[in-house]
Amino acid sequence: MRERKPNQMKTPYPILRYLPLTPCMQRLYASDLTAEQKTSHANHQTEERSMCHPSDVEAWRHFDQTYLDFTTEPRNARLGLYTNDFAPQGKYYHTYSCWPIILTPYNLPLRICMTSEYMLMTMVIPGPFNPERLIDVHLKFEEL
């Protein structure tokens, strides 16, 4: 804990917790079933006027056209990133909160890629405020 002045609340030091992505991905694709399904997005048939998988979105098709060297191999990992606030002391007591960074592999069928077993927590950003404008400072994955 930091030194504090009288009548000042205790605030822990902000320490970024990083969980390596490579071992998580290796464990994820160690299963024969998961390894077989990781190319399902390449064989996915789009239904008109419906979004059944992230590969149905225009941004996915734009990425495919822009990065041809990446998209020629359907087994390459396509990861979705999201975060949400977690306040250990409760919602309205914001001297400290943390922001878990979750990755989910979009290569897999939608029915399983959005389940908790396939969500990978790669880091936790501590601090009292949302890191929305500064999140890119934390997100340089050397492993990728």
ABEGO torsion letter per residue (X at the ends): XBBBBBGBBBBBBBBBBBBBAAAAAAAAAABAAAAAAAAAAAABBBBBGBBABAAABAAAAAAAAABAAAAABAABBBBBBBBBBBBAAEAABAABBBBBBBBBBAABBAAAAABAAABBBABBBBEABBAAAAAAAABBBAAX
